[in-house]
Amino acid sequence: GSEMCIRDRLGCYHPHNPWRCVGVAFNNSSSNLEGVAFDGADRVLPDVAYLQDVQSYSTSGGTPGSANNYHTRTLGSVRGNTWFIKDLTSSEFTLIPGTYYVFGAFPMYYCNAHTSRLYDITNSAVIIQAQTAYGSAAYNGQTHSLLRGMFKIESDTQYKVQYGANSFYNNSLGLGFNTNNSTLGDSIYGMIEIIKLR
């Protein structure tokens, strides 16, 4: 195709997807060479899905919950290759067994310090704590808390994304500003990218 490809002794590396290399790769535990990874249904791995809070151009992100507590972040739209996401109900999603890398971004407005986390509902555990961000309540600031990490599960596991802040804007703009113009398209607030590696 027309995409750029960088070739070396290991095959063809695709810059747009650093997880994928067409050719062979070294096994981390030995000098043996191994080919492309497959799941049990012969799907090529890694594979990617996106969970997002997608609203109309005129709909704001929503009114935050109380300060200094964690609350569930809305995730209602599933995009990409979603075969490894078993369920998404009321912003809670279930992943099948495997190894995953996730990246998420979650905006808050006028809240001072805020953060987010990936919470394992099945086992009542915090899996990934996101970076702390700061959206000034004095200067009308909006920033994103960024979440990234890798984990492995041996059985179906249910998760949710939670957010918390030092203070909150008691208004529907508190969880993010809308685009406010139909030409600019939908307003997308919280989002998490889920990559199934194995």
N, C-alpha and C positions, 0 to 999 in steps of 0.2 A: 504494500500500500504506500501511501504518501507520508506516513508517520516516520519521524526520525528514529533511527536505530543505531546504537553504538555496539560494535562487535568487538569481542575479545575471545580469549581461549574458552570461556564458559558459554559462549553463544551470543544471543542478541538481547541487549538490555534496553528496556523501554522507559525513557525518562518520565513519561506521564504516569507510570505505575511502577514505583521502585520495588514493589513486592514481587513482580513477575519477570522471569527471565526465560526466554524460549531457548532451549538447549539443555544443558546439564548443570548441576550445581553440586558442590561438595557437601557431604554429610558432616554436620558439626562434630559428630562423635568419632569420625574415622576419616581415612583418606579415600573411601569408596565414593564413586560417582552415583548420583541418583537423578532420575528424570523428573518430569512435571508431577506435582502432587495431585491426587484424585481423592474424592470422598467415596463413600461406599456405593453411591449411585453413579459413579464415573463422571461426576462433575469436576471440572478443572478448578483447582484452588490456587491462589486466594480468590474470594468472591466478595462483592460489596453490596450493602444495603444502607438506606438512609431513613431515619425516623425524624420527622419534622413537625413543628407546629405551624401549619400553613393557614392563614386567614385572608380574607378579602382585603383589597387596598384600603378600605375605610374602617377596618377593624383593628383596634389596638391590641397589645399583647396581654392585657388583663391586669387586674388589681392584685398586688402581692398579698401573701399572708402576713401574719404578725411578725414583728422583728425578733431576731435572735432565736429563731426556730426554723426547722427544716419543713419544706412543703413540696408536694409533687409538682414537677414541671410538666406542662401539657405536651404530649407527643401523639398526634392523631393521624399523620400521613405517612405511608410506607412507600418508598420508591427504591428502584434498583432491583437487584436479584435477591428475592426475599425468601427463598426456599428454606433457609436455616432459621428464620423467625417463625416460630410455631404459632404465636398468637400475639395480638396487640389489643388490649381491652382497657379502657379507662386510663390510658397512658402507662400501663404496665405491660411489658413485653417478655416473651419466653424464648430463650435460645436453646437449640439442641446441643448435644455434647460437641466439644471441639476446643480449639485454641483461637482466641479472638484478639484483635487490636481495635480500639475504639478512639475516636476523636469527636469531641462535642464543643459547641459554643452556645452560651446562654446569656442573653442581654438582660440588664436591669438598669432602670433610670432613677436618679434622685434618691439613692439609697445608702450612700457612703460605702463602707466595705461590704462585699458580697462574695459568695462562693457557691459551688455546686458539687454534687457527688453522684456516683453510680452506686445504687444500693441494691444488694441481693436480698430480695423478699423471701425467697425460699429458705435461706440459711441465716437471715437476720444479721447481715454483715455489710459493712462499707467495703466496696471492692476498689474503687478509685476515688480519691479526693482531688478535686479540681484546683487550679490556681485561684488565689484570691485576687479580686479586682476591686476597683474603687470608682464609683459613680457619684460625684460630689452632689450632696443635697443643697449646698450653698450656691453652686454655679450650674445647676441643671445638667449634670453630666450623665451620659449613658455609656456603659462599657460592657464587655463580655467576659464572663468567667470561662476559661478554657480547660477542658477535661481531656486527658489522653492517658492511655495505658494499655497493658496486655494482660490477659488472664486465660486460664484453662478450666473447663468444667467437664465432669464425667457423666453428668445426667442432665435432663431438661431442667433449666433454672430460670426463675422469673425475676425480672429487674424493674427498677424505675429510676428516673433521674430526679434528684431533689435539689432545691435551692434554698439559700438562707442569706439574710442581710442584717446589718446593724440597725438600720431603720428602713422605712418603706414609704413610698408615695401612695397615699390612699386614693388612687385614681386608676382608671383603666390603662393609663400609659406606663404604669410602674414596671411592667414586664416587657416593655418595648414600644417604640413609636411605629405607627403604621406608615405606609408609603404615601397615603392620602391623595393618590392620583391614579386613575385607572390606567394611564399610559405606562406608569412604572410597574404595574402588575401586582401580584399578590404580596402580602406582608408575611415574611417568614421570620419566626422568632427562634425559640429553642430548636436545635438540631443536633443529631448525633449520627456519625458515620460508623458503621460496624463492618469490620473486615474479618471474614472467616479465613484464617490461615491454614488450619488443619482440621 
